[in-house]
Amino acid sequence: MSVLGVVLRMRPEHVSDVSSRLATLPGVELTQNPGDGRLVLVMEDCEQISAAAQLGAIALWPDVLGTSLVFEYSGPDAPAPDGHLEPAQGWRTRLGDLDSAKT
């Protein structure tokens, strides 16, 4: 299972519409509305969609100006990602490959 803590940013006049839409989504809980165009959400994986996919879909809404992932938990009960993942340090090797290709 994955749990995400997210801040959404929008124009204050769109908060009500975005909040209403969020209320219909599975695995999404609106936890705070400071009243300044930000909404704080907690998102969890559900049967229909993963939390990450849900966040990606929300980021494309026309009234949403930006999303910030501020917390992420993926426990041992989280589904394994598809495909091969390289170690986090793999980018260092690729940068070296780019430097040698330039010469």
Secondary structure, DSSP 8 states (H G I E B T S, - for coil): -EEEEEEEEE-GGGHHHHHHHHTTSTTEEEEE--SSSEEEEEEE--SS--HHHHHHHHHTSTTEEEEEEEEEEE-TTS---SS----TTHHHHHHHHHHHHH-
